[in-house]
Amino acid sequence: MKTRVLVVEDEKKLNKMIADYLTALGYSVTSAFDGTDALARTGRTAFDLAVLDIMIPGIDGLSLARRIRAASDLPIIMLTARSGEGDKLMGLEIGADDYLTKPFSVRELEARIRAVLRRARPSREPSQEGIIRYADLEVDLSRRSVRRGDVRLALTPFQFDLLRRFLLSPGRVFSREELLEGEGDRSAETYERTVDAHVKNLRRVIGAPAKAPSYIATVRGVGYRLLEEDEL
């Protein structure tokens, strides 16, 4: 079955360029030109990924991402014409998996799509299988699901990958660069802010133990580590 991608971009030429390029590579592409239409389409079709421009008519891209994330774990890549970090960080904090700043090449966009989809789809590698129990969390690596008791926690693909990496090496300190390994060329500042936003979201979703502010500790000047259970 073809990978189904929703492209939400009000610039018709850019929308068509993205759609044509992805279609030629074998994706099934649905185009929307405003947020209201896009939201309706996500209710009718089970997409594998959404590409959302921030500045679109109707429901803006950030609001649309927030509403999609509230209803599902659909992977999201945000597009922004602004060079500042504000919109990018806001998108990540809402739950977007990645972002691109305009202008960008469609080849770069497709590379980001492949990277996000790799995270979203379960791997068949043996090391990815099995269930890990940590504190009050139960993490099924093969199904990519996280539960606290009978409640399933809604993690984005990137958040799950962060948690998985921490769980496989509790106590180990990871640099921000390690946590974004394989995510392409980015400046040091972008690495730092992107990882910080994703870790902040992950902390919010999984909560905190009774005697610590978070399961994930900040190691000043280096990165992050998951507390070992005897530290909780």
Backbone bond lengths (Angstrom), bond angles and torsions (degrees), N, CA, C in turn:
res aa  C-N    CA-C-N  psi(-1)  N-CA   C-N-CA  omega(-1)  CA-C   N-CA-C  phi
1 M - - - 1.464 - - 1.532 109.53 -
2 K 1.333 115.87 138.24 1.460 119.85 -179.03 1.526 111.34 -70.31
3 T 1.315 115.65 148.26 1.458 121.30 174.94 1.521 109.26 -71.12
4 R 1.320 116.78 126.83 1.465 122.00 -175.14 1.535 109.86 -97.52
5 V 1.325 115.37 118.87 1.457 121.59 -176.41 1.525 109.76 -118.94
6 L 1.321 116.48 130.30 1.463 122.06 173.76 1.520 108.15 -98.28
7 V 1.334 116.77 122.68 1.461 122.02 178.69 1.530 108.08 -109.02
8 V 1.328 116.60 115.67 1.467 121.93 -178.51 1.520 107.93 -112.01
9 E 1.307 115.98 102.91 1.470 123.16 -174.94 1.516 108.07 -154.19
10 D 1.356 116.44 123.12 1.461 119.06 -176.30 1.521 113.66 -82.41
11 E 1.340 118.35 -14.75 1.462 120.28 173.71 1.526 108.04 -76.98
12 K 1.321 115.85 106.65 1.463 119.80 -169.51 1.528 112.73 -61.79
13 K 1.335 117.42 -38.35 1.462 119.17 -179.28 1.527 110.92 -65.75
14 L 1.330 116.22 -42.43 1.454 120.02 179.49 1.521 110.44 -67.51
15 N 1.331 116.21 -42.47 1.461 120.52 178.13 1.528 110.06 -57.04
16 K 1.330 116.02 -46.90 1.469 120.62 -179.07 1.525 111.33 -65.72
17 M 1.336 116.77 -39.15 1.459 120.07 -179.66 1.534 110.14 -62.74
18 I 1.340 116.02 -44.08 1.465 119.62 178.44 1.520 110.58 -64.18
19 A 1.347 115.22 -46.84 1.468 119.81 -177.84 1.522 111.63 -62.19
20 D 1.329 116.81 -43.66 1.469 120.45 -179.09 1.527 110.99 -63.94
21 Y 1.328 116.26 -41.96 1.465 120.10 -177.65 1.530 110.19 -66.57
22 L 1.326 116.93 -47.09 1.459 120.09 -178.90 1.528 111.35 -66.90
23 T 1.331 116.91 -38.17 1.464 120.67 177.96 1.521 110.87 -61.94
24 A 1.341 116.05 -41.50 1.467 120.29 179.50 1.526 111.59 -63.05
25 L 1.343 116.75 -25.33 1.464 121.07 179.56 1.524 112.15 -90.61
26 G 1.324 116.73 1.63 1.457 120.05 174.97 1.515 116.38 102.07
27 Y 1.334 117.39 5.25 1.462 120.23 176.21 1.533 110.38 -79.96
28 S 1.316 115.98 154.16 1.463 121.46 170.52 1.523 106.86 -98.86
29 V 1.332 117.28 114.32 1.465 121.64 -170.57 1.525 111.13 -112.51
30 T 1.317 115.82 132.15 1.462 123.06 171.32 1.513 107.79 -114.35
31 S 1.321 117.34 129.31 1.461 121.80 -179.41 1.523 111.00 -102.59
32 A 1.327 115.74 140.17 1.456 122.46 172.08 1.520 106.99 -134.43
33 F 1.334 116.13 149.53 1.462 120.15 -173.87 1.524 113.23 -117.15
34 D 1.329 117.11 -0.13 1.457 120.94 174.44 1.516 108.77 -150.92
35 G 1.322 115.96 161.28 1.444 120.76 -174.20 1.512 114.94 -67.99
36 T 1.326 116.66 -33.75 1.461 120.15 -178.93 1.524 110.81 -65.17
37 D 1.328 116.56 -46.06 1.465 121.02 178.14 1.529 109.96 -64.28
38 A 1.335 116.56 -41.19 1.460 120.01 -178.88 1.523 111.44 -61.89
39 L 1.339 116.45 -42.77 1.463 119.86 -179.75 1.520 110.67 -62.41
40 A 1.320 115.97 -41.98 1.468 119.97 178.39 1.525 110.88 -62.11
41 R 1.322 116.64 -39.25 1.470 120.36 -179.35 1.529 111.39 -67.01
42 T 1.332 117.90 -36.41 1.467 119.20 178.30 1.521 111.38 -66.82
43 G 1.326 116.58 -22.98 1.459 119.63 176.86 1.509 113.13 -79.17
44 R 1.344 116.16 -20.72 1.466 120.37 -177.45 1.521 113.44 -100.09
45 T 1.329 117.62 -25.58 1.462 121.47 -172.42 1.527 110.40 -127.52
46 A 1.316 115.51 139.36 1.470 120.71 177.05 1.527 108.90 -88.41
47 F 1.331 115.59 88.80 1.463 120.36 179.65 1.522 110.44 -77.24
48 D 1.336 115.54 157.17 1.458 121.43 176.33 1.523 111.56 -92.85
49 L 1.342 116.76 -21.58 1.467 121.20 -178.36 1.521 109.08 -166.06
50 A 1.330 116.13 149.25 1.463 121.42 176.48 1.518 109.83 -123.49
51 V 1.335 115.96 137.06 1.460 123.12 172.89 1.523 106.36 -109.01
52 L 1.334 117.76 115.09 1.460 121.44 -172.66 1.518 111.44 -119.24
53 D 1.326 116.35 124.67 1.461 120.17 169.55 1.521 108.02 -78.32
54 I 1.310 117.20 144.43 1.470 120.23 -179.48 1.523 111.30 -72.84
55 M 1.331 116.65 -45.57 1.465 120.55 -175.17 1.520 110.11 -92.68
56 I 1.333 116.51 86.97 1.465 121.99 177.99 1.523 109.20 -129.46
57 P 1.340 117.80 154.36 1.467 120.78 179.56 1.528 111.51 -67.52
58 G 1.324 114.95 166.42 1.455 120.35 179.12 1.512 109.82 71.38
59 I 1.305 116.92 -125.85 1.466 121.15 175.07 1.526 107.70 -75.50
60 D 1.330 117.29 121.08 1.470 118.66 -177.99 1.529 110.48 -68.88
61 G 1.339 115.75 165.67 1.454 120.64 -173.77 1.510 114.63 -60.29
62 L 1.333 117.89 -39.79 1.451 120.33 179.71 1.529 111.47 -66.99
63 S 1.327 116.09 -42.96 1.467 119.49 177.59 1.520 110.97 -65.00
64 L 1.340 115.46 -38.37 1.465 119.91 178.48 1.528 110.15 -64.08
65 A 1.332 116.79 -44.58 1.465 120.07 178.68 1.518 110.66 -60.37
66 R 1.326 116.51 -41.16 1.464 120.82 -179.65 1.537 110.47 -62.71
67 R 1.335 117.00 -41.15 1.463 120.52 -178.40 1.530 111.08 -72.47
68 I 1.328 116.94 -36.47 1.465 119.85 175.92 1.522 110.09 -64.85
69 R 1.337 116.31 -45.43 1.461 119.78 -177.79 1.518 112.24 -65.09
70 A 1.322 117.39 -31.26 1.461 120.56 178.54 1.519 111.59 -67.64
71 A 1.340 116.16 -24.92 1.460 120.23 -175.96 1.522 114.19 -103.95
72 S 1.351 117.96 -19.14 1.458 119.57 -174.89 1.525 110.80 -160.28
73 D 1.346 115.10 173.85 1.457 120.51 175.45 1.526 111.37 -104.75
74 L 1.340 116.56 28.03 1.454 121.91 179.23 1.530 110.59 -54.59
75 P 1.336 119.09 123.87 1.467 120.56 177.56 1.528 111.51 -59.62
76 I 1.334 116.95 139.35 1.462 122.30 -175.74 1.518 110.13 -131.68
77 I 1.321 115.85 131.96 1.465 122.27 169.90 1.519 107.31 -115.35
78 M 1.326 117.09 124.14 1.455 121.66 -179.27 1.528 110.86 -93.50
79 L 1.325 115.69 146.32 1.457 122.59 174.06 1.523 108.34 -115.92
80 T 1.323 116.69 135.37 1.464 119.57 178.02 1.515 110.65 -139.13
81 A 1.329 115.68 143.19 1.465 121.23 177.90 1.517 110.64 -90.99
82 R 1.327 117.76 -6.39 1.459 121.92 -176.92 1.521 109.95 -92.50
83 S 1.325 115.46 138.26 1.463 119.46 -177.61 1.526 112.46 -85.27
84 G 1.337 117.44 -15.28 1.455 120.29 -179.68 1.513 112.29 -70.40
85 E 1.346 116.54 165.67 1.452 121.40 -176.46 1.526 113.01 -84.45
86 G 1.340 117.82 -14.93 1.457 120.46 -172.35 1.506 114.67 -56.34
87 D 1.338 116.98 -55.39 1.461 120.47 -178.82 1.521 111.37 -63.31
88 K 1.337 116.49 -37.96 1.462 120.42 -178.52 1.520 110.14 -63.17
89 L 1.329 116.27 -48.53 1.456 120.09 -178.41 1.519 111.21 -66.15
90 M 1.329 116.46 -38.04 1.454 119.19 178.56 1.523 110.13 -63.10
91 G 1.343 116.50 -41.17 1.453 120.46 177.79 1.514 111.95 -61.45
92 L 1.327 116.64 -43.30 1.464 120.54 178.87 1.523 111.08 -65.74
93 E 1.328 116.78 -40.08 1.459 119.81 -179.51 1.521 111.67 -67.28
94 I 1.326 116.86 -30.76 1.462 120.89 176.18 1.520 110.38 -68.38
95 G 1.336 116.03 -30.39 1.462 119.33 179.77 1.506 114.70 130.10
96 A 1.351 118.07 8.39 1.460 119.96 175.56 1.521 109.46 -65.09
97 D 1.326 116.26 150.04 1.465 120.85 -177.75 1.521 112.41 -88.70
98 D 1.329 117.44 -26.88 1.455 120.62 -178.33 1.522 108.22 -163.43
99 Y 1.331 116.17 172.63 1.461 120.32 177.21 1.520 109.50 -149.49
100 L 1.318 114.97 158.07 1.460 122.31 174.29 1.518 108.28 -133.35
101 T 1.323 116.13 141.69 1.455 121.42 177.71 1.530 109.48 -98.20
102 K 1.318 116.29 133.12 1.470 120.98 176.40 1.527 109.63 -74.06
103 P 1.335 117.82 146.19 1.465 126.63 -5.97 1.525 111.30 -77.78
104 F 1.324 116.07 152.36 1.457 121.33 179.06 1.530 108.09 -140.24
105 S 1.303 115.63 162.35 1.465 119.23 176.45 1.521 108.83 -90.87
106 V 1.330 116.79 146.69 1.464 119.94 178.72 1.526 110.19 -66.51
107 R 1.318 117.53 -25.87 1.466 120.08 176.17 1.517 110.63 -65.58
108 E 1.348 116.21 -40.69 1.466 120.15 177.95 1.524 110.18 -65.95
109 L 1.332 117.35 -41.14 1.460 120.53 178.32 1.524 110.30 -60.52
110 E 1.322 117.03 -44.80 1.460 119.55 -178.54 1.522 110.99 -65.79
111 A 1.341 117.13 -34.67 1.464 120.24 176.70 1.526 110.23 -64.30
112 R 1.333 116.65 -40.48 1.464 120.25 178.26 1.536 110.22 -66.53
113 I 1.340 116.40 -38.72 1.463 120.43 177.85 1.524 110.03 -60.06
114 R 1.324 117.21 -46.50 1.465 120.63 179.59 1.520 111.05 -61.41
115 A 1.337 117.10 -40.67 1.464 120.58 -179.51 1.525 111.23 -64.67
116 V 1.332 116.48 -43.71 1.466 120.19 -179.98 1.523 110.48 -66.39
117 L 1.332 117.38 -40.98 1.461 120.65 -179.71 1.531 111.69 -67.00
118 R 1.322 117.25 -33.44 1.471 119.70 176.52 1.520 110.19 -61.09
119 R 1.327 115.84 -39.23 1.457 119.32 178.61 1.523 111.59 -70.60
120 A 1.324 116.08 -33.67 1.458 120.28 -173.85 1.520 112.82 -78.30
121 R 1.333 117.03 -23.95 1.460 120.47 -175.28 1.523 110.71 -101.90
122 P 1.327 117.08 133.85 1.461 120.39 -178.86 1.521 111.43 -58.45
123 S 1.318 115.37 138.97 1.460 120.72 175.73 1.513 110.15 -85.31
124 R 1.337 116.64 154.30 1.450 120.80 177.15 1.535 111.91 -95.60
125 E 1.319 116.55 3.30 1.451 119.23 -179.07 1.530 109.91 -68.06
126 P 1.353 118.06 138.14 1.470 120.19 -179.86 1.517 113.57 -55.32
127 S 1.336 117.06 -35.35 1.458 120.39 -177.80 1.521 112.39 -65.92
128 Q 1.343 116.26 -14.16 1.456 120.33 -178.65 1.539 111.13 -93.74
129 E 1.352 118.46 -2.50 1.452 120.98 -173.33 1.524 110.89 -94.81
130 G 1.332 114.49 164.33 1.452 119.79 174.31 1.514 113.44 100.74
131 I 1.327 114.39 175.95 1.464 122.25 -177.61 1.526 109.09 -118.66
132 I 1.318 115.62 133.63 1.458 122.06 176.24 1.525 108.25 -112.64
133 R 1.310 116.24 129.45 1.464 120.96 175.46 1.521 108.21 -109.07
134 Y 1.311 114.51 124.48 1.463 120.97 -177.90 1.515 107.55 -138.12
135 A 1.342 115.17 121.31 1.471 119.91 -176.63 1.534 108.31 52.25
136 D 1.334 117.72 -124.10 1.463 119.56 179.80 1.521 112.41 -99.72
137 L 1.342 117.14 15.61 1.461 121.72 -179.30 1.524 110.65 -102.30
138 E 1.318 115.79 143.76 1.465 122.61 171.64 1.517 107.36 -121.90
139 V 1.328 116.58 116.48 1.462 121.71 -174.26 1.521 109.03 -114.69
140 D 1.334 116.00 116.56 1.460 122.61 177.79 1.521 107.64 -94.57
141 L 1.339 117.00 105.74 1.460 120.55 -174.42 1.515 112.56 -68.41
142 S 1.330 117.91 -36.12 1.460 119.78 -178.10 1.522 111.81 -72.81
143 R 1.322 117.01 -36.92 1.467 120.70 178.81 1.523 112.78 -90.03
144 R 1.330 115.82 -7.64 1.463 122.29 -179.11 1.527 110.68 54.55
145 S 1.311 115.21 49.10 1.460 119.97 179.44 1.518 109.73 -126.07
146 V 1.331 115.89 150.69 1.463 122.66 179.97 1.525 108.03 -129.80
147 R 1.333 115.82 130.58 1.456 120.41 -179.64 1.514 111.01 -128.92
148 R 1.298 114.63 147.43 1.459 122.14 167.35 1.526 104.72 -120.29
149 G 1.335 116.29 103.21 1.451 119.65 -172.84 1.518 109.89 64.78
150 D 1.328 115.88 -127.24 1.464 120.55 179.63 1.525 112.78 -90.89
151 V 1.321 116.47 1.82 1.469 120.27 -175.76 1.528 110.30 -98.62
152 R 1.314 116.44 124.42 1.456 120.47 175.55 1.524 109.27 -86.10
153 L 1.326 116.86 129.15 1.458 121.80 179.35 1.529 109.38 -89.24
154 A 1.315 116.59 135.95 1.465 121.31 -176.54 1.524 110.41 -91.52
155 L 1.325 116.29 99.40 1.461 122.06 177.77 1.529 109.33 -105.19
156 T 1.325 115.83 142.78 1.464 119.10 171.52 1.529 108.17 -73.00
157 P 1.338 118.13 163.45 1.468 119.72 178.47 1.524 113.15 -54.43
158 F 1.332 117.41 -41.06 1.464 119.11 -178.61 1.526 110.82 -68.90
159 Q 1.332 116.89 -40.36 1.451 120.21 178.34 1.534 110.51 -61.75
160 F 1.339 116.62 -40.76 1.464 119.48 178.96 1.519 110.21 -63.01
161 D 1.332 117.08 -43.16 1.463 119.55 -179.67 1.521 111.95 -63.44
162 L 1.330 116.83 -37.81 1.457 119.85 175.45 1.528 110.48 -61.73
163 L 1.330 116.14 -48.27 1.460 120.10 -178.87 1.525 110.79 -62.36
164 R 1.310 117.36 -43.11 1.462 121.28 178.76 1.537 110.67 -58.64
165 R 1.325 115.85 -45.03 1.464 119.67 -178.90 1.528 110.74 -62.62
166 F 1.320 116.55 -42.94 1.461 120.09 177.22 1.530 111.51 -62.81
167 L 1.346 116.90 -44.20 1.458 120.97 -175.07 1.526 112.34 -66.44
168 L 1.316 117.68 -32.34 1.452 120.91 -179.71 1.527 112.39 -75.27
169 S 1.344 116.38 -15.20 1.472 120.24 178.34 1.523 110.10 -141.63
170 P 1.349 118.06 62.95 1.469 119.74 -179.15 1.524 110.95 -60.35
171 G 1.320 115.62 137.17 1.455 120.92 -179.18 1.510 114.07 90.83
172 R 1.324 117.18 -21.94 1.463 119.81 -179.60 1.523 110.25 -73.65
173 V 1.315 116.58 139.49 1.464 121.28 176.81 1.529 108.99 -89.05
174 F 1.327 116.33 124.52 1.454 122.72 177.00 1.525 109.47 -105.55
175 S 1.316 116.46 131.53 1.460 119.34 172.25 1.526 108.79 -74.04
176 R 1.329 116.06 161.71 1.456 119.64 177.40 1.524 110.92 -62.33
177 E 1.315 117.29 -36.73 1.464 120.74 179.39 1.524 110.78 -62.63
178 E 1.332 117.47 -39.77 1.468 121.02 178.24 1.526 110.76 -64.65
179 L 1.323 116.36 -38.89 1.460 119.93 -177.75 1.522 112.85 -71.63
180 L 1.338 116.84 -18.35 1.464 120.37 175.52 1.521 111.26 -109.72
181 E 1.315 116.70 20.69 1.461 121.38 -177.58 1.518 110.90 -55.20
182 G 1.342 116.03 132.19 1.455 120.95 178.98 1.507 114.74 83.22
183 E 1.338 117.43 8.49 1.458 120.20 -176.45 1.525 113.36 -95.53
184 G 1.307 118.01 14.06 1.461 119.49 175.30 1.514 112.32 91.51
185 D 1.338 114.85 178.15 1.463 120.83 -177.49 1.523 110.66 -78.46
186 R 1.319 115.89 122.31 1.455 121.00 177.85 1.518 107.74 -141.16
187 S 1.314 115.69 155.53 1.461 119.10 178.12 1.519 109.34 -72.22
188 A 1.342 116.25 161.54 1.459 120.66 179.62 1.524 110.77 -58.83
189 E 1.333 116.24 -40.27 1.468 119.97 -179.33 1.524 110.63 -65.11
190 T 1.332 116.39 -39.91 1.456 119.93 179.29 1.521 110.79 -65.79
191 Y 1.348 117.20 -41.80 1.455 120.52 175.21 1.526 110.34 -52.91
192 E 1.340 114.79 -51.15 1.454 120.62 -174.61 1.516 111.60 -61.21
193 R 1.314 116.59 -50.27 1.459 119.86 -175.64 1.524 112.34 -70.15
194 T 1.328 117.41 -36.60 1.458 120.35 179.39 1.516 110.90 -65.20
195 V 1.325 117.62 -48.63 1.463 121.00 179.45 1.513 110.40 -63.52
196 D 1.326 118.27 -43.07 1.460 121.11 -179.94 1.532 110.86 -57.87
197 A 1.325 116.64 -41.67 1.465 120.34 179.82 1.523 110.95 -65.27
198 H 1.333 117.37 -43.81 1.459 120.28 -179.63 1.533 111.50 -66.69
199 V 1.331 117.58 -40.64 1.463 120.31 179.11 1.528 110.04 -66.30
200 K 1.318 116.83 -39.89 1.461 120.65 177.35 1.530 110.34 -58.00
201 N 1.332 116.79 -44.25 1.466 120.97 179.12 1.526 111.21 -65.73
202 L 1.338 116.23 -42.58 1.463 119.95 179.87 1.525 110.64 -62.16
203 R 1.317 116.94 -42.95 1.465 120.25 177.66 1.525 110.99 -59.00
204 R 1.318 116.15 -42.53 1.461 120.51 -178.73 1.530 111.00 -62.77
205 V 1.334 116.99 -39.92 1.460 120.81 -176.53 1.524 111.96 -72.67
206 I 1.339 117.31 -43.97 1.471 118.89 -174.62 1.523 112.93 -87.50
207 G 1.322 117.12 -10.15 1.452 119.92 176.29 1.514 112.66 80.22
208 A 1.331 116.26 -155.66 1.468 121.35 -175.38 1.513 109.71 -146.59
209 P 1.337 116.53 149.67 1.469 119.94 175.56 1.526 110.69 -70.59
210 A 1.321 115.85 168.03 1.462 119.73 -174.40 1.522 113.29 -64.11
211 K 1.338 118.08 -34.84 1.459 120.57 -171.82 1.526 113.83 -107.97
212 A 1.325 118.07 10.33 1.469 120.16 -179.44 1.518 109.24 -140.10
213 P 1.344 117.59 153.67 1.466 119.86 -179.25 1.526 113.17 -69.02
214 S 1.331 117.85 -20.64 1.457 121.04 -179.38 1.513 109.45 -166.57
215 Y 1.334 116.47 155.29 1.460 120.16 172.20 1.525 110.25 -68.57
216 I 1.328 116.64 -26.49 1.462 121.86 -176.56 1.522 108.78 -104.88
217 A 1.317 115.98 118.58 1.465 121.25 -177.67 1.521 110.78 -94.99
218 T 1.329 115.84 143.22 1.463 121.58 173.99 1.519 108.76 -86.47
219 V 1.323 115.81 130.38 1.460 121.36 174.87 1.522 105.96 -105.49
220 R 1.305 116.24 103.22 1.462 121.95 -171.25 1.531 112.29 -53.99
221 G 1.324 114.95 130.07 1.447 121.37 177.89 1.513 115.08 79.12
222 V 1.355 117.01 -2.63 1.465 119.64 -177.82 1.521 111.44 -124.88
223 G 1.323 117.00 -63.86 1.461 119.53 -176.44 1.505 111.54 172.21
224 Y 1.335 116.48 -126.42 1.454 121.39 -174.02 1.531 110.74 -141.36
225 R 1.350 114.96 157.32 1.458 119.90 172.57 1.523 109.35 -146.64
226 L 1.334 115.37 152.00 1.455 120.78 175.20 1.516 108.56 -86.85
227 L 1.321 117.11 129.74 1.458 120.70 177.81 1.529 110.25 -61.63
228 E 1.314 116.58 139.95 1.454 119.43 172.85 1.525 108.49 -74.70
229 E 1.321 116.31 153.83 1.461 119.30 -171.11 1.527 113.13 -61.32
230 D 1.334 117.64 -30.05 1.461 117.91 178.65 1.522 112.73 -74.89
231 E 1.354 116.92 -3.95 1.469 120.89 175.75 1.516 111.86 -93.31
232 L 1.303 117.47 -11.49 1.464 121.07 -174.40 1.526 110.74 -75.71
